[in-house]
Amino acid sequence: MSAEARFDELIHAPLRLRICGLLRAGTGIDFGVLRDTLGVSDATLSKHLKLLADAGAIAITKSSSATRSDARRVTWVSLTPEGTATFDSHVAALRAIALGE
């Protein structure tokens, strides 16, 4: 069953669209890996993640690192079920636009 096509202004911003696309493929991504994959600064990524989190599209959690002996924690970012549905609807809307539907 395909998602209902619904354009979403929040997700449509290029960096947020890329963030959601990367997150859609799995269960979560480490903040540092996401930052490096996108080629943006911590501040830029944080700003966009805050907007997505405030809208309920993503969840941000912190956990102890399995590979570190110090107290630093790893920040994990994942799409929420609502965020997944919104992203899928937005992609369906983009497909409809591209196909002239």
C-alpha positions, 0 to 999 in steps of 0.5 A: 500500500502506498502512502497518501501524497501530501507535500510537507514544507518542513521536510521539503527543505533540502537538508531536512529531506536528506536527513529524513531519507538517511533515517528512513533506511534504518533504525537510527544513526549516530549524530556524528555519522549523520553530520559527516555523511551530510557534510555539515557542522554540528550547529547546522545539523542541530538546528535542523534536528531541533525543527524535526524533533519539535514537529515530532518527526524524529526522536533523539536519544543519548546512550553510553558508548560501547567503544569508549571508556570515558563518560561521553554519550552517543546521540542517536537520531531516528525517525518516529512512526509519525515522521516515517509516515510524513516522509513517505507522504512527502515522497509520494507527493514529489513523485506525483509532481515529477510525473505530472499527476 
